[in-house]
Amino acid sequence: MEQACAKQDSVCNLVAVFENSRASFTSGVEQLDPASPGAWLDSFYSAPGTALGHGLPWTTTPDVGDHHTQSAGGSPGAAPGPHSFEDQPHSPEHQLPLSPEPWEAPPAGEALTSEFRPVSRTYLNSLKNKLSSGAWRKSCQPGASPGPETQEPEEKRVVQELLETEQAYVARLHLLDQVFFQELLREASRSKAFPEDVVKLIFSNISSIYRFHAQFFLPELQRRVDDWTATPRIGDVIQKLAPFLKMYSEYVKNFERAAELLATWMDKSQPFQEVVTRIQRSEASGSLTLQHHMLEPVQRIPRYELLLKEYVQKLPAQAPDLEDAQRALDMIFSAAQHSNAAIAEMERLQGLWDVYQRLGLEDDIVDPSNTLLREGPVLKISFRRSDPMERYLVLFNNMLLYCVPRVLQVGAQFQVRTRIDVAGMKVRELTDAEFPHSFLVSGKQRTLELQARSREEMVSWIQACQAAIDQVEKRSETFKAAVQGPQGDTQEPKPQAEELGLRAPQWVRDKMVTMCMRCQEPFNALTRRRHHCRACGYVVCAKCSDYRAELKYDGNRPNRVCLTCYTFLTGNLLPDSKEDKRRGILEKETSAGPDQSVVCSFLQLMGDKSIRSIPRSWCVIPRDDPLVLYVYAAPQDMKAHTSIPLLGYQVTSGPQGDPRVFQLQQSGQQYTFKAESVELQGRWVRAIKRAASGWTPEGPDEEDMSD
């Protein structure tokens, strides 16, 4: 106790000496004993998170120093000085001290005593008053704890914590605005080593945030805490000032860009790096980097929310501040949401910019109003090639970009091959044994068969596309009614003829047919080559596609179409039309879908000289003719090259000893087939045995044995 009293006298003497001579202030501080109960005074000069440790503006001008000291948490009841922050210009000329700044390194060989900074007279007087009151003694004595009669309410302790953290926060803001910002501006103006605009972009609106907290928020909070006995409430104060916290949105939105600029110019400019490094090494910076200090405003509003939520929880049920505090908490939450929205908007624009850069910044694509929904690589199933090709999809809220990788990736990585509008687009899964995880995207401009790398990826793409389609349809009820019908039917389709020429068709792949899908004549490499009808997507010969019709999805430009589509689109009937030609017994369109057949898959027909050049055939037992096996050269052929009536046939295992082989025998006729798996061979054997006994499916719900 005697040591504490001696400590108090020592500090009071220090203040008296300071009033007579500033030179003796240094020696007085050196005489303080850090181990004494008054050692908290030293923490004001060194510890990060306190007012002096965060670089408050030390100056030899009494008024300016007094004001800053009181704003950062001076003595209770202290009122701001006559000079406000608005009266103090923020230009470097008005901030020059007569003594070394806390962030400046001392000259070589100079004594450590010269590092002490001059402190304002009013601040030391406030310390003298606090020490003289003796109130600090209770909290500094070891083992002493306040009694029940002196214990403060829990909500008051939360308010005190809010005040103390606000004081430290204002000190950090001062360090950012008046030290880092002004020093870098001064260096940019003097050396021209880096542009001033870069400095302003890095610090954004930090000056406005600093002035708001130093001039308004902290003084109001300080006055309310000082007058807590008469007015135990802070909800009304926060309600009044919370709307101004929305100014943080600009700072938060710019933060990532500011961090990138800071890193760039730290590497690019030596004078820039020297200024930042010198301030970071100072005691005022608390051994923290500029990036750490810049992060503090981003974290401040969530801190307000946590403290205010705790304050509301500690308030008694009948507290007069309960309603105002809850309303203030809602306003702080709204400000936090405003900052979160700014972050989301910044991330959205940054994502758009990254995509546009990879696509080469094409003028007709760059649009800030777009929303990026999904992007990633896929495989394009070609109608001519057997192996799929690497492609890249970018899905926005209003369009799907089909891109191909550039050979020379200088600047842009991809080239936009096709742009498909989401309006009018359709997407569905494909059932293709050769290309698993495939899906179809059908738009007005083009129809694509795509393959994902997994089923999860395929489902994700379908869901993303469908979500974009649903959003467009919601915004256009007229379009929704036109596409889905008056009952809102979302099932696949209206007949294809109703959309003929209005949207790009799904092209039938070349290897899926061996003959013209209109005249059923077989293709060859010289006299009958494959062509695609641009209206229906069928593979047809040159004779059957020697017509042109205007297609709406292609800007009403004339395109090659088949005879059937030409007749439908133009209404013209040709004299030599062969539409009335009687169908042959083998001219039965293949039932490629499982719902149209009892069983269908690829089989190898062994020992048949007529199809020796074909490694495998597409075999179908259709539901509308379940007692006949049709053998096609390709799944989309319009005419089978062989049909086998199955009644009376016997099914046996093949003589080769391969479990995938089975034979059909009847009256000297014998066919040998080889399936791709043992399981598939079993399905075919069961289906053929049923057909041989005369069994027919009664409805579409019968057992499906198709592959």
C-alpha positions as a printed Julia matrix, in Angstrom:
707×3 Matrix{Float64}:
   0.0     0.0      0.0
   2.85    2.33     0.82
   4.37    1.51    -2.53
   1.12    2.51    -4.27
   0.98    5.83    -2.4
   4.57    6.49    -3.31
   3.71    5.7     -6.88
   0.84    8.21    -6.83
   3.08   10.93    -5.44
   5.7    10.17    -8.07
   3.25   10.67   -10.92
   1.76   13.82    -9.41
   5.27   15.23    -9.08
   5.88   14.23   -12.68
   2.91   16.29   -13.82
   4.08   19.33   -11.87
   7.55   19.07   -13.35
   6.07   18.72   -16.85
   4.14   21.95   -16.43
   7.39   23.79   -15.7
   9.67   22.08   -18.16
   9.03   19.46   -20.82
  12.63   18.37   -20.67
  12.22   16.86   -17.22
   9.25   14.74   -18.41
  11.55   12.08   -19.82
  13.51   11.58   -16.66
  10.29   11.41   -14.63
   8.95    8.59   -16.78
  12.19    6.66   -16.49
  11.81    6.68   -12.7
   8.47    4.79   -12.82
   8.64    1.28   -11.49
   6.96   -1.17   -13.89
   6.29   -3.59   -11.07
   4.23   -1.09    -9.08
   0.39   -1.03    -9.07
   0.6     2.07   -11.25
   2.34    0.2    -14.03
  -0.8     0.53   -16.12
   0.38    4.06   -16.95
   3.33    2.59   -18.86
   0.96    0.48   -20.96
  -0.46    3.69   -22.4
   2.9     4.24   -24.07
   3.66    0.75   -25.3
   0.81   -1.79   -25.33
  -1.08   -2.26   -28.63
  -4.8    -1.67   -28.36
  -4.53    1.39   -26.07
  -4.83    5.0    -27.05
  -1.15    5.97   -26.97
  -0.01    2.6    -28.27
  -1.97    3.18   -31.46
  -0.47    6.39   -32.54
  -2.73    9.22   -31.4
  -1.6    12.54   -32.89
   1.04   13.81   -30.5
   1.65   17.49   -31.06
   3.06   20.45   -29.2
  -0.07   22.49   -29.97
  -2.14   22.35   -26.74
  -5.61   22.65   -28.32
  -5.1    19.97   -30.95
  -3.49   17.61   -28.48
  -6.21   18.17   -25.92
  -8.94   17.41   -28.41
  -7.43   14.18   -29.64
  -6.74   13.04   -26.12
 -10.29   13.58   -25.0
 -11.76   11.98   -28.14
  -9.76    8.84   -27.5
 -11.07    8.41   -24.02
  -9.86   11.18   -21.74
 -11.05   11.88   -18.26
 -14.69   11.37   -17.37
 -16.72   14.43   -18.02
 -14.1    16.02   -20.25
 -15.67   17.95   -23.08
 -14.15   18.31   -26.53
 -11.84   21.28   -26.98
 -12.76   24.3    -29.02
 -11.17   22.92   -32.18
 -13.23   20.18   -33.88
 -11.99   17.71   -36.48
 -13.62   19.8    -39.18
 -11.53   22.77   -38.1
  -8.34   20.75   -38.46
  -7.16   20.4    -42.05
  -6.04   16.92   -43.02
  -3.27   18.08   -45.28
   0.27   17.07   -44.31
   1.25   20.72   -43.7
  -1.02   20.93   -40.65
   0.21   17.67   -39.15
   3.93   18.41   -38.94
   5.08   18.08   -35.31
   7.98   19.95   -33.77
   9.38   16.7    -32.43
  10.05   13.33   -34.09
   6.9    11.38   -35.05
   6.34    8.02   -33.32
   6.77    6.18   -36.62
  10.09    7.82   -37.46
  13.29    6.0    -36.6
  15.7     7.95   -34.3
  18.96    9.18   -35.77
  21.9     6.87   -35.36
  23.74    7.28   -32.07
  21.0     9.35   -30.45
  20.13    8.44   -26.87
  16.96    6.53   -26.16
  15.65    9.38   -24.05
  15.13   11.43   -27.19
  12.48    8.94   -28.4
   9.85   10.07   -25.9
   7.06   12.04   -27.43
   5.73   15.32   -26.01
   2.29   14.86   -24.47
  -0.45   17.45   -24.01
  -0.85   19.18   -20.64
  -4.56   18.34   -20.37
  -3.94   14.64   -20.81
  -1.45   14.53   -17.94
  -3.82   16.56   -15.77
  -6.51   13.95   -16.4
  -4.11   11.21   -15.32
  -3.31   13.2    -12.16
  -7.04   13.47   -11.35
  -7.57    9.75   -11.83
  -4.66    8.88    -9.58
  -5.72   11.38    -6.93
  -9.22    9.9     -6.75
  -7.8     6.58    -5.57
 -10.43    4.58    -7.47
  -7.8     2.77    -9.51
  -6.22    1.4     -6.35
  -8.94   -1.23    -5.8
  -8.49   -2.92    -9.15
  -4.7    -2.83    -8.96
  -4.23   -4.41    -5.53
  -3.49   -8.15    -5.7
  -6.27  -10.32    -4.35
  -8.72   -7.43    -4.0
 -12.19   -7.93    -5.46
 -15.13   -5.53    -5.43
 -17.85   -6.22    -2.9
 -21.49   -6.77    -3.77
 -22.37   -3.2     -2.93
 -19.79   -1.77    -5.42
 -20.21   -4.32    -8.22
 -21.39   -2.71   -11.47
 -24.37   -4.1    -13.37
 -23.48   -6.55   -16.14
 -24.9    -4.32   -18.86
 -22.66   -1.46   -17.66
 -19.59   -3.65   -18.05
 -20.61   -4.42   -21.64
 -21.01   -0.7    -22.32
 -17.61   -0.05   -20.79
 -16.07   -2.69   -23.04
 -17.77   -1.04   -26.03
 -16.24    2.3    -25.05
 -12.75    0.89   -24.52
 -12.74   -0.98   -27.82
 -14.06    2.16   -29.55
 -11.18    4.19   -28.12
  -8.66    1.66   -29.42
 -10.47    1.54   -32.76
 -10.35    5.32   -33.2
  -6.6     5.13   -32.5
  -6.25    2.57   -35.29
  -8.28    4.74   -37.64
  -6.02    7.67   -36.81
  -3.0     5.55   -37.62
  -4.51    4.58   -40.98
  -5.77    8.01   -42.0
  -3.41   10.53   -40.43
  -0.21    8.47   -40.48
  -0.14    5.86   -43.25
  -2.45    7.73   -45.64
  -0.96   11.19   -45.15
   2.65   10.0    -45.14
   2.15    8.11   -48.41
   0.39   11.09   -49.98
   3.23   13.34   -48.88
   5.82   10.95   -50.36
   3.87   10.61   -53.62
   3.66   14.38   -53.95
   7.34   14.86   -53.16
   9.08   12.06   -55.07
   6.55   11.28   -57.82
   7.66    7.65   -57.4
   4.06    6.41   -57.32
   0.76    8.11   -58.2
  -1.41    9.73   -55.55
  -4.48    8.08   -57.06
  -3.1     4.68   -56.07
  -2.82    5.81   -52.45
  -6.4     7.11   -52.5
  -7.65    3.84   -53.98
  -5.87    1.82   -51.29
  -7.38    3.77   -48.4
 -10.8     4.32   -50.02
 -13.07    6.35   -47.72
 -11.07    5.76   -44.53
 -10.99    9.52   -43.85
 -14.79    9.7    -43.69
 -14.92    6.67   -41.39
 -12.26    8.17   -39.12
 -13.99   11.55   -38.85
 -17.35    9.92   -38.12
 -16.01    7.85   -35.23
 -13.67   10.51   -33.81
 -16.09   13.43   -34.03
 -19.47   11.79   -33.42
 -19.63    8.16   -32.33
 -16.88    8.1    -29.71
 -17.74   11.49   -28.08
 -21.44   10.56   -27.87
 -20.59    7.19   -26.35
 -18.14    8.78   -23.92
 -20.68   11.35   -22.7
 -23.32    8.68   -22.18
 -20.94    6.48   -20.16
 -19.83    9.46   -18.06
 -23.48   10.23   -17.29
 -24.51    6.6    -16.81
 -25.97    7.11   -13.33
 -28.48    9.68   -14.62
 -29.03    8.15   -18.09
 -28.3     4.38   -18.08
 -28.94    3.77   -21.78
 -27.1     3.7    -25.12
 -29.81    2.39   -27.45
 -30.95    5.86   -28.49
 -27.38    6.97   -29.24
 -26.69    3.97   -31.48
 -30.05    4.36   -33.22
 -29.17    7.92   -34.1
 -25.72    7.07   -35.51
 -26.18    3.52   -36.88
 -27.44    4.6    -40.35
 -24.06    6.24   -40.98
 -22.37    2.85   -40.62
 -23.52    2.02   -44.14
 -20.54    4.04   -45.32
 -18.53    0.9    -44.51
 -19.96   -0.76   -47.61
 -17.69    1.25   -49.87
 -14.62    0.4    -47.8
 -15.51   -3.3    -47.57
 -16.27   -3.51   -51.28
 -12.9    -1.98   -52.09
 -10.91   -3.99   -49.54
  -9.78   -6.87   -51.77
  -8.76   -4.5    -54.55
  -6.94   -2.32   -52.0
  -5.01   -5.33   -50.69
  -3.95   -6.25   -54.23
  -2.8    -2.68   -54.94
  -0.87   -2.56   -51.69
   0.96   -5.82   -52.47
   1.68   -4.66   -56.03
   3.17   -1.31   -55.07
   5.14   -2.75   -52.15
   7.0    -4.8    -54.77
   6.98   -2.15   -57.48
   8.05    1.04   -55.7
  10.99    1.3    -53.31
   9.9     4.67   -51.8
   6.4     3.29   -51.23
   7.84    0.26   -49.46
  10.19    2.37   -47.32
   7.37    4.6    -46.02
   5.12    1.66   -45.14
   7.95   -0.34   -43.56
   9.13    2.62   -41.45
   5.67    3.14   -39.98
   5.12   -0.6    -39.45
   8.31   -0.83   -37.38
   7.24    2.0    -35.12
   5.82    1.54   -31.65
   2.58    3.19   -32.75
   1.93    0.36   -35.23
   2.14   -2.26   -32.5
   4.35   -4.58   -34.6
   1.44   -5.1    -37.02
   1.47   -4.67   -40.79
  -0.58   -2.18   -42.74
  -2.75   -5.04   -44.02
  -3.67   -5.93   -40.42
  -4.67   -2.36   -39.67
  -6.7    -2.13   -42.89
  -8.63   -5.25   -41.9
  -9.89   -3.68   -38.67
 -12.71   -1.58   -40.26
 -13.95   -4.72   -42.03
 -14.29   -6.5    -38.68
 -15.71   -3.58   -36.71
 -19.43   -3.79   -37.52
 -19.66   -7.51   -36.61
 -17.96   -6.54   -33.35
 -20.66   -3.93   -32.69
 -23.31   -6.55   -33.34
 -21.8    -9.03   -30.86
 -21.4    -6.44   -28.09
 -24.87   -5.0    -28.58
 -26.41   -8.48   -28.61
 -24.69   -9.24   -25.32
 -25.88   -5.89   -23.94
 -29.51   -6.7    -24.81
 -29.18  -10.12   -23.16
 -27.82   -8.58   -19.93
 -30.55   -5.96   -19.65
 -33.3    -6.66   -17.08
 -36.78   -7.36   -18.44
 -38.08   -3.96   -17.27
 -35.04   -1.93   -18.3
 -35.99    1.4    -19.93
 -33.34    0.87   -22.63
 -34.52   -2.6    -23.69
 -36.76   -1.49   -26.55
 -34.29    1.09   -27.91
 -31.4    -1.36   -27.6
 -33.28   -4.05   -29.52
 -34.14   -1.54   -32.23
 -30.5    -0.43   -32.35
 -29.39   -4.06   -32.66
 -31.69   -4.47   -35.67
 -30.15   -1.38   -37.26
 -26.62   -2.68   -36.65
 -27.67   -5.99   -38.19
 -29.01   -4.09   -41.2
 -25.68   -2.28   -41.55
 -23.86   -5.64   -41.38
 -26.16   -7.02   -44.06
 -25.44   -3.95   -46.15
 -21.71   -4.7    -45.9
 -22.3    -8.37   -46.71
 -24.32   -7.36   -49.77
 -21.45   -5.12   -50.82
 -19.03   -8.03   -50.46
 -21.31  -10.31   -52.49
 -21.65   -7.68   -55.2
 -17.88   -7.2    -55.28
 -17.33  -10.96   -55.59
 -19.94  -11.15   -58.36
 -18.29   -8.4    -60.38
 -14.84   -9.88   -59.77
 -16.05  -13.28   -60.99
 -17.55  -11.68   -64.09
 -14.34   -9.82   -64.82
 -12.27  -13.02   -64.52
 -14.58  -14.84   -66.94
 -14.61  -11.97   -69.42
 -10.81  -11.88   -69.39
 -10.63  -15.61   -70.16
 -13.08  -15.09   -73.02
 -11.18  -12.19   -74.57
 -13.45   -9.3    -73.45
 -15.81   -9.55   -76.42
 -18.0    -6.45   -76.6
 -21.32   -8.25   -77.09
 -20.74  -10.42   -74.0
 -19.33   -8.02   -71.38
 -22.29   -6.83   -69.31
 -22.1    -5.93   -65.58
 -25.76   -6.86   -65.12
 -25.07  -10.53   -65.87
 -24.88  -13.09   -63.07
 -22.44  -15.99   -63.37
 -24.22  -19.22   -62.38
 -21.79  -21.97   -63.35
 -18.75  -22.65   -65.5
 -16.6   -25.65   -66.23
 -15.28  -28.13   -68.8
 -17.5   -30.66   -70.57
 -17.18  -33.08   -73.47
 -18.97  -32.39   -76.75
 -20.45  -35.46   -78.44
 -19.75  -35.03   -82.14
 -22.19  -36.21   -84.82
 -19.24  -37.12   -87.07
 -16.34  -38.13   -84.8
 -16.46  -41.14   -82.5
 -14.53  -39.56   -79.63
 -15.93  -36.55   -77.7
 -14.1   -33.22   -77.76
 -13.02  -30.96   -74.88
 -15.21  -27.87   -74.57
 -15.98  -25.23   -71.92
 -19.39  -23.96   -70.82
 -20.15  -20.65   -69.11
 -23.71  -20.26   -67.84
 -25.05  -16.78   -67.07
 -28.55  -15.85   -65.98
 -29.49  -14.95   -69.56
 -27.22  -16.98   -71.85
 -25.09  -20.11   -72.18
 -21.68  -19.68   -73.83
 -20.27  -22.7    -75.66
 -16.5   -22.18   -75.88
 -13.49  -23.95   -77.39
  -9.93  -23.73   -76.02
  -7.57  -21.48   -77.95
  -4.47  -23.07   -79.43
  -2.32  -20.09   -78.46
  -3.55  -18.96   -75.07
  -2.13  -15.45   -75.2
  -4.53  -13.27   -73.23
  -7.83  -15.11   -73.75
  -7.99  -18.83   -72.93
 -11.23  -19.63   -74.77
 -13.05  -18.58   -77.89
 -16.84  -18.29   -77.81
 -18.17  -20.62   -80.51
 -21.92  -20.3    -79.82
 -24.12  -18.15   -77.63
 -27.45  -19.79   -76.66
 -30.14  -17.63   -75.09
 -31.63  -19.03   -71.88
 -35.03  -17.79   -73.05
 -36.5   -20.73   -74.96
 -33.72  -23.13   -73.93
 -34.48  -26.7    -72.87
 -32.29  -29.22   -71.08
 -32.76  -32.92   -70.39
 -30.8   -36.07   -69.67
 -29.89  -38.44   -72.51
 -29.99  -42.23   -72.24
 -26.99  -43.27   -74.27
 -25.11  -46.46   -73.38
 -22.07  -45.38   -75.39
 -21.82  -41.95   -73.74
 -22.87  -42.15   -70.07
 -23.66  -38.99   -68.08
 -24.72  -37.17   -71.25
 -27.35  -34.45   -71.51
 -28.97  -32.35   -74.23
 -29.09  -28.56   -74.33
 -31.53  -27.35   -76.96
 -31.72  -23.65   -77.71
 -32.98  -21.4    -80.43
 -29.47  -20.91   -81.79
 -28.08  -24.44   -81.44
 -28.64  -27.86   -79.89
 -25.72  -29.56   -78.13
 -25.16  -33.11   -76.95
 -22.77  -32.88   -74.01
 -21.13  -35.39   -71.7
 -20.13  -34.75   -68.09
 -17.36  -36.57   -66.24
 -19.71  -37.98   -63.6
 -23.39  -38.29   -62.91
 -23.17  -35.71   -60.12
 -21.64  -33.2    -62.52
 -24.31  -33.92   -65.12
 -27.11  -33.42   -62.57
 -25.5   -30.2    -61.4
 -25.39  -28.81   -64.94
 -29.0   -29.79   -65.62
 -30.17  -28.2    -62.37
 -28.23  -24.99   -63.01
 -29.6   -24.67   -66.54
 -33.14  -25.44   -65.41
 -32.89  -22.87   -62.59
 -31.85  -20.21   -65.1
 -34.72  -21.21   -67.41
 -37.22  -21.04   -64.53
 -36.03  -17.56   -63.58
 -36.48  -16.28   -67.13
 -39.93  -17.85   -67.34
 -40.95  -16.26   -64.03
 -40.11  -12.84   -65.39
 -42.13  -13.48   -68.53
 -45.51  -15.03   -67.83
 -46.48  -14.72   -71.47
 -43.52  -16.81   -72.55
 -44.23  -19.31   -69.79
 -47.8   -19.8    -71.01
 -46.62  -20.21   -74.6
 -44.01  -22.86   -73.78
 -45.76  -24.83   -71.03
 -49.35  -24.58   -72.23
 -52.4   -23.28   -70.36
 -52.21  -26.08   -67.76
 -48.52  -25.43   -67.1
 -47.47  -28.79   -68.52
 -43.72  -29.13   -68.14
 -43.45  -32.52   -69.81
 -41.45  -32.9    -73.01
 -43.09  -31.82   -75.72
 -45.32  -30.89   -78.18
 -44.63  -32.58   -81.48
 -41.35  -31.6    -83.07
 -43.16  -30.3    -86.17
 -44.6   -27.41   -84.16
 -41.07  -26.16   -83.41
 -39.63  -26.92   -86.84
 -37.41  -24.02   -87.89
 -37.94  -22.15   -84.6
 -35.05  -23.77   -82.71
 -31.89  -25.61   -83.67
 -32.58  -29.38   -83.91
 -30.68  -32.21   -82.31
 -28.56  -33.67   -85.07
 -28.52  -37.44   -85.46
 -24.95  -38.7    -85.25
 -23.51  -40.09   -88.49
 -22.63  -43.49   -87.08
 -26.19  -43.98   -85.82
 -27.45  -44.56   -89.38
 -26.25  -46.49   -92.4
 -28.96  -45.34   -94.82
 -30.79  -42.16   -95.7
 -33.49  -41.5    -93.1
 -35.89  -40.35   -95.86
 -35.41  -42.65   -98.88
 -33.76  -45.58   -97.0
 -31.0   -45.89   -99.59
 -27.64  -47.01   -98.08
 -24.82  -44.48   -97.83
 -21.42  -44.9    -99.44
 -18.31  -42.77   -99.63
 -18.64  -41.79  -103.32
 -22.14  -41.55  -104.76
 -24.35  -41.24  -101.67
 -22.78  -39.22   -98.88
 -24.3   -38.09   -95.58
 -25.88  -34.65   -95.08
 -27.88  -33.16   -92.22
 -31.23  -31.45   -92.53
 -30.91  -28.13   -90.68
 -34.59  -28.2    -89.71
 -35.12  -31.69   -88.27
 -31.52  -32.91   -87.79
 -32.0   -36.14   -89.79
 -29.09  -37.7    -91.73
 -30.14  -37.7    -95.37
 -28.59  -38.12   -98.8
 -27.9   -35.29  -101.23
 -30.96  -36.08  -103.33
 -33.31  -35.9   -100.34
 -31.75  -32.67   -99.02
 -31.5   -30.7   -102.24
 -33.88  -28.02  -100.94
 -33.53  -24.71   -99.12
 -35.89  -23.04   -96.68
 -35.63  -20.03   -94.39
 -35.14  -21.0    -90.74
 -36.18  -18.55   -88.03
 -33.57  -19.68   -85.49
 -30.82  -18.82   -88.02
 -32.05  -15.29   -88.71
 -34.36  -16.41   -91.56
 -31.38  -17.35   -93.72
 -31.9   -20.15   -96.3
 -30.57  -23.52   -95.1
 -30.32  -27.05   -96.49
 -33.43  -29.04   -95.53
 -34.94  -32.37   -96.46
 -38.01  -32.74   -98.65
 -40.39  -33.35   -95.74
 -39.28  -30.22   -93.88
 -39.27  -28.17   -97.08
 -42.92  -29.11   -97.67
 -43.88  -28.26   -94.09
 -41.98  -24.94   -93.94
 -42.9   -23.58   -97.37
 -46.2   -25.31   -98.11
 -44.98  -26.27  -101.59
 -45.74  -29.77  -102.9
 -43.43  -31.13  -105.59
 -44.87  -33.21  -108.46
 -42.3   -35.95  -108.01
 -42.96  -36.28  -104.3
 -42.43  -39.81  -103.08
 -44.36  -39.41   -99.86
 -47.04  -41.87  -101.03
 -44.53  -44.62  -101.69
 -45.69  -47.86  -100.04
 -43.48  -48.94   -97.17
 -41.63  -52.23   -97.57
 -41.82  -55.05   -95.05
 -38.42  -54.07   -93.59
 -39.13  -50.34   -93.58
 -39.91  -50.14   -89.88
 -38.38  -47.25   -87.92
 -36.12  -48.51   -85.15
 -37.49  -48.32   -81.61
 -34.38  -46.97   -79.96
 -36.01  -46.04   -76.66
 -36.61  -48.55   -73.84
 -40.24  -47.41   -73.55
 -40.86  -48.39   -77.19
 -39.27  -51.84   -77.13
 -39.33  -55.05   -75.13
 -35.56  -55.25   -75.38
 -32.99  -53.43   -77.5
 -29.2   -53.25   -77.55
 -26.17  -53.84   -79.73
 -25.51  -57.51   -80.63
 -22.93  -59.06   -82.89
 -24.6   -61.27   -85.52
 -21.98  -63.93   -86.24
 -21.69  -65.88   -89.49
 -23.86  -63.47   -91.56
 -21.97  -62.69   -94.76
 -24.24  -59.77   -95.65
 -23.07  -57.74   -92.65
 -19.5   -58.99   -92.36
 -18.21  -55.4    -92.49
 -20.39  -54.32   -89.55
 -18.83  -55.23   -86.17
 -22.19  -55.12   -84.37
 -25.86  -54.56   -85.16
 -28.69  -52.77   -83.38
 -31.27  -55.4    -82.46
 -34.8   -54.57   -81.32
 -37.94  -56.43   -80.32
 -40.48  -53.57   -80.55
 -43.52  -53.39   -78.28
 -45.87  -52.86   -81.21
 -44.51  -56.03   -82.91
 -43.23  -58.16   -79.99
 -42.95  -61.45   -81.88
 -40.35  -60.22   -84.4
 -36.65  -59.45   -83.95
 -35.44  -56.59   -86.18
 -31.74  -56.23   -86.95
 -30.51  -52.78   -88.01
 -27.09  -51.65   -89.11
 -27.41  -48.56   -86.86
 -29.85  -47.41   -84.14
 -31.42  -44.59   -86.21
 -31.88  -46.54   -89.48
 -35.33  -46.34   -90.98
 -35.14  -49.86   -92.51
 -33.91  -53.11   -90.99
 -31.67  -55.33   -93.09
 -32.99  -58.49   -91.38
 -36.17  -59.47   -89.56
 -36.63  -62.78   -87.71
 -40.14  -64.05   -86.73
 -39.47  -65.6    -83.31
 -42.46  -67.95   -82.99
 -41.24  -71.56   -82.66
 -37.54  -70.74   -82.35
 -35.4   -72.5    -79.76
 -32.73  -70.6    -77.82
 -29.49  -72.41   -76.88
 -26.03  -71.5    -75.7
 -23.37  -71.04   -78.34
 -20.85  -73.75   -79.23
 -17.85  -71.48   -78.7
 -18.0   -71.82   -74.91
 -18.44  -68.05   -74.5
 -21.28  -67.33   -72.0
 -22.16  -64.18   -73.95
 -23.07  -66.17   -77.11
 -26.54  -67.63   -77.81
 -28.18  -69.25   -80.87
 -31.65  -69.26   -82.47
 -32.61  -72.5    -84.28
 -35.69  -73.59   -86.26
 -36.13  -75.9    -89.27
 -32.54  -75.61   -90.43
 -32.39  -71.88   -89.83
 -29.71  -70.81   -87.35
 -28.62  -67.37   -86.08
 -25.71  -66.84   -83.7
 -25.56  -63.67   -81.59
 -22.97  -62.38   -79.16
 -23.92  -59.87   -76.44
 -21.59  -57.39   -74.77
 -22.06  -58.92   -71.31
 -23.35  -62.08   -69.66
 -26.13  -60.13   -67.96
 -27.28  -58.68   -71.31
 -27.18  -62.15   -72.86
 -29.52  -63.4    -70.13
 -32.02  -60.64   -70.81
 -32.07  -61.42   -74.53
 -32.51  -65.18   -73.92
 -35.49  -64.55   -71.61
 -37.11  -62.1    -74.06
 -36.69  -64.41   -77.06
 -38.04  -67.44   -75.17
 -41.16  -65.44   -74.29
 -41.64  -64.3    -77.9
 -41.06  -67.85   -79.2
 -43.9   -69.05   -76.96
 -46.25  -66.32   -78.25
 -46.15  -64.02   -75.19
 -46.91  -60.34   -75.8
 -46.67  -57.41   -73.31
 -50.08  -56.16   -72.19
 -49.02  -52.55   -71.44
 -46.13  -50.18   -70.93
 -45.74  -51.24   -67.29
 -44.6   -54.74   -68.22
 -41.08  -55.78   -67.28
 -38.48  -53.84   -69.24
 -35.52  -55.9    -70.43
 -33.95  -53.33   -72.74
 -30.41  -52.07   -72.35
